[in-house]
Amino acid sequence: MKEALRAILEEHRRKLQQLFSEQKQKIEALQQQMSTPLLNQLRISAEHAQHNIGTGLELKARNKVHFNLKVEFPVFDGTDPRGWLKKCTQYFSLCRVIGAQKVDLAALHLKGPAKVWFNSYILGRSNVIWEEFIVDV
């Protein structure tokens, strides 16, 4: 009985080893298939970079990818409202601020009488959007 169990276990072990070996070969083949296009793309990118050295194109390409804009939001104290609105609009455009956040962001940068006025303006209103806000101002 022990001999029969050992023989069965040995047969299962051999089958598992064979399955494992087959799966390993499939994985290696898939890795090769997947890496070939990536390596080709890297080679092409390297060739383009080599070609563009000295032309300034490589600098432009890098700036598009790694450009991190740091602009301070303008503070409004009640003077020159049109100038402040223009700066806000430029900030929103450059920093890609979405519509729902524009009024909240602007409200954080109000000082003095402008802040008092805004608190009374916003009272009783909900979901004020930037376009409505700048018309009212």
C-alpha positions as CSV (number, residue, x, y, z in Angstrom):
1,M,0.0,0.0,0.0
2,K,2.8,2.4,0.9
3,E,4.5,1.6,-2.4
4,A,1.4,2.4,-4.4
5,L,1.0,5.7,-2.5
6,R,4.6,6.6,-3.2
7,A,4.3,5.8,-6.8
8,I,1.1,8.0,-7.1
9,L,2.8,10.8,-5.3
10,E,5.9,10.5,-7.4
11,E,3.8,10.6,-10.6
12,H,2.0,13.7,-9.3
13,R,5.3,15.4,-8.5
14,R,6.6,14.7,-12.0
15,K,3.4,16.1,-13.6
16,L,3.6,19.2,-11.4
17,Q,7.2,19.7,-12.3
18,Q,6.3,19.3,-16.0
19,L,3.4,21.8,-15.7
20,F,5.7,24.2,-13.8
21,S,8.3,23.9,-16.5
22,E,5.8,24.5,-19.3
23,Q,4.3,27.5,-17.5
24,K,7.8,29.0,-17.0
25,Q,8.5,28.6,-20.7
26,K,5.2,30.4,-21.6
27,I,6.0,33.2,-19.2
28,E,9.4,33.7,-20.7
29,A,7.9,33.7,-24.2
30,L,5.4,36.3,-23.2
31,Q,8.1,38.4,-21.5
32,Q,10.0,38.3,-24.8
33,Q,7.0,39.3,-26.8
34,M,6.2,42.2,-24.5
35,S,9.7,43.5,-24.2
36,T,10.4,43.6,-28.0
37,P,8.0,46.5,-28.7
38,L,9.2,48.4,-25.7
39,L,12.9,47.9,-26.7
40,N,12.0,49.1,-30.2
41,Q,10.3,52.2,-28.9
42,L,13.3,53.0,-26.6
43,R,15.6,52.5,-29.6
44,I,13.5,54.9,-31.7
45,S,13.4,57.4,-28.9
46,A,17.1,57.3,-28.5
47,E,17.6,57.7,-32.2
48,H,15.3,60.8,-32.2
49,A,17.1,62.2,-29.2
50,Q,20.5,61.7,-30.9
51,H,19.2,63.4,-34.1
52,N,17.7,66.3,-32.2
53,I,20.8,67.1,-30.1
54,G,21.9,70.6,-30.8
55,T,18.6,71.6,-32.5
56,G,16.8,72.6,-29.3
57,L,14.1,70.0,-29.9
58,E,15.1,67.8,-27.1
59,L,14.8,70.7,-24.6
60,K,11.3,71.5,-25.9
61,A,10.3,67.8,-25.5
62,R,11.6,67.7,-22.0
63,N,9.8,70.8,-21.0
64,K,6.5,69.5,-22.1
65,V,6.9,66.4,-19.9
66,H,8.6,67.9,-16.8
67,F,7.3,71.5,-16.8
68,N,6.0,72.2,-13.3
69,L,4.3,75.6,-13.1
70,K,4.6,77.5,-9.8
71,V,2.4,80.6,-9.8
72,E,1.0,82.3,-6.7
73,F,-2.7,83.0,-6.7
74,P,-3.3,86.8,-6.6
75,V,-4.6,88.3,-3.4
76,F,-7.5,90.7,-3.6
77,D,-7.8,93.5,-1.0
78,G,-10.5,95.5,-2.7
79,T,-8.4,97.5,-5.2
80,D,-8.3,97.0,-8.9
81,P,-11.0,94.3,-9.2
82,R,-10.8,94.0,-13.0
83,G,-7.0,93.5,-12.8
84,W,-7.5,90.9,-10.1
85,L,-10.2,89.0,-12.1
86,K,-7.9,89.0,-15.1
87,K,-5.0,87.5,-13.1
88,C,-7.4,84.9,-11.6
89,T,-8.6,83.8,-15.0
90,Q,-5.0,83.5,-16.2
91,Y,-4.1,81.5,-13.1
92,F,-7.1,79.2,-13.6
93,S,-6.0,78.6,-17.2
94,L,-2.4,78.0,-16.5
95,C,-3.0,75.7,-13.5
96,R,-6.0,74.0,-15.1
97,V,-8.3,74.7,-12.2
98,I,-11.7,73.1,-12.7
99,G,-14.9,75.2,-12.6
100,A,-16.2,74.0,-9.3
101,Q,-13.0,75.0,-7.5
102,K,-12.5,78.5,-8.9
103,V,-14.8,80.5,-6.6
104,D,-13.6,78.6,-3.5
105,L,-9.9,79.2,-4.5
106,A,-10.6,82.9,-5.1
107,A,-12.4,83.2,-1.8
108,L,-9.3,81.9,0.1
109,H,-7.3,84.9,-1.3
110,L,-9.6,87.7,-0.3
111,K,-8.6,90.2,2.4
112,G,-10.2,93.0,4.4
113,P,-13.3,94.6,3.0
114,A,-13.3,92.2,0.0
115,K,-13.6,89.2,2.3
116,V,-16.4,90.8,4.3
117,W,-18.3,91.6,1.0
118,F,-17.8,88.1,-0.3
119,N,-19.1,86.5,2.9
120,S,-22.3,88.5,2.6
121,Y,-22.5,87.8,-1.2
122,I,-22.2,84.0,-0.7
123,L,-24.7,83.9,2.1
124,G,-27.9,82.2,0.9
125,R,-26.3,81.2,-2.4
126,S,-25.2,77.7,-3.2
127,N,-22.9,76.3,-5.9
128,V,-21.8,79.7,-7.2
129,I,-19.8,79.3,-10.4
130,W,-16.9,81.6,-11.5
131,E,-18.7,82.9,-14.5
132,E,-21.7,84.0,-12.4
133,F,-19.4,85.5,-9.8
134,I,-17.4,87.7,-12.2
135,V,-20.6,89.0,-13.8
136,D,-22.0,90.0,-10.3
137,V,-18.7,91.7,-9.4
